[in-house]
Amino acid sequence: MSRIYRKYIKLLEKWPQDSTKSGRDLGTHLREEVKKVFGSGVSFTGNEQQCEENYASLKRIVDNHYFEKYPRTYKSSASGLSAEDCKAAISDDFLEYLEHEAKPTWKLWLENLRNKNVSSPASQPPINP
């Protein structure tokens, strides 16, 4: 089993890690899964055939097999964004901006509704005794 472990380690060396997607990066996830499945690289109790199949699939991805077999004719996606724009849109910085700065319409309506319901004593009509 150490043979397939070494193959996975070589594959992971070629697999890029994207620091702009902390906790959501496929390269980081694959490294964690290999650690979990193989542990120290010696003891393995899983299905060896399944490991070989998974390795072959991941190798085709990291080697750009399908990218080269089916080249893209357009530089944009279905959304009209380029690859760089899409990468920026899923970065941690942009997601943080959306979370803190750009509030969804329903949140703005809810805040406006709360502000209207909570009125100051000066704006309330006087009480007649």
N, C-alpha and C positions, 0 to 999 in steps of 0.2 A: 504494500500500500504506500510505502514511502515514494515509489516511482510516480504515482499520480499526484501525491502531495507536492513533489518537486515540479511537476508540470503546472499545477495551480499557482505555485509561487512564481514561476517564470511568466505565466499569464498575467498575474497581478502586477508584476514589474512593468509590463507594457500598458496596463490599464491606468488611464489618467484619473487623478483626484481633483475635483473642482472645489476649491476653498470658498467659493461664493455661495455654496449650497450646504452649509453645515447641517448635519443630521439628515440630509436628504440626498446625499451623493451616492450614486450607484457603486462607484469604486470603493468608497469607504464601507458600504454595506457588504460588498463581496468579500473584502478583507476580514470583516467581522465574522461572516458566515464560514469562511475557510478556517478561521481560528476555532470556531465553535465545533465544526464537524471533525476536523483533524486533530485538534488539540495540539499536542507536541509534535505531530507529524508521524508518530509511530503507531499509536492506538487508533484504530478505526473500526467501527461496528456497523457502518451503513452498507448500502447496496453499491457495490463497486461498478456494476454496469450503469447504474443511474449516474454515478459520479463521472464516468467516462462520457456519457451522452451530454451531461451538463457542461463538461469541459469543452467538448467539441462545439457546442452552441456558443459558448462565451468566446471561444477562440475565433469563430467566424465573425463575431461582432467586433472584437478588438482588432482584427486584421482587416476590417472594412470590406469583407467579402461581398456583402450585398450592395454596399455603396459603390463599389467598382463594377459589379455585375449589372446594376440598374442605375446608371448615372442620372442625376437630376438635370432636367432641362431648364428649370426656373430657379431663380435665386431667392424667391420669396415662398412663404407657406400659404396655406389656405386663408390665413388671417391677413395676408398681405405684408406681414413682417418678415424681415430678413432673419437669418440665423443669429446674427449679433443682437438684434432687437429682442428676439425670443429669449436668448440667454440672459440679457439684462432684465427682462420682465420676470424671470423666475429666480433672480439673485436674492440673497438675504437682504441686501440694502433696499431693494425695491419693495419686497414684501413687508419690511419694517415700515417703510414710508406709507404703504397702503394701510397698515394696521393703525398707525398713529396719526397720520395726516389726512388721508383721503377717506372720509367717512361715507359709508353707504347712505343712500337717500333715506332709507327707512330709519336710520339712526338719527339723522338730522331732524326728521319729522318728529321723532320721539322726544328729542331734546327740546324742540320748540314747544311741543305739547306740554311737557313738564314745566318749562319756563312760564307758560301762560297760566297753568294751574297753581303755581306757587307765586302768589302775589305778595307784595310788601304791605305792611299795615297802612302806609300812607295812601295806597291806591284803593283800599277798601272803603266802602261808604260808611259814614258815621252811624253809630247805633243810637236810635232815638229812645230815651227813657220813658 
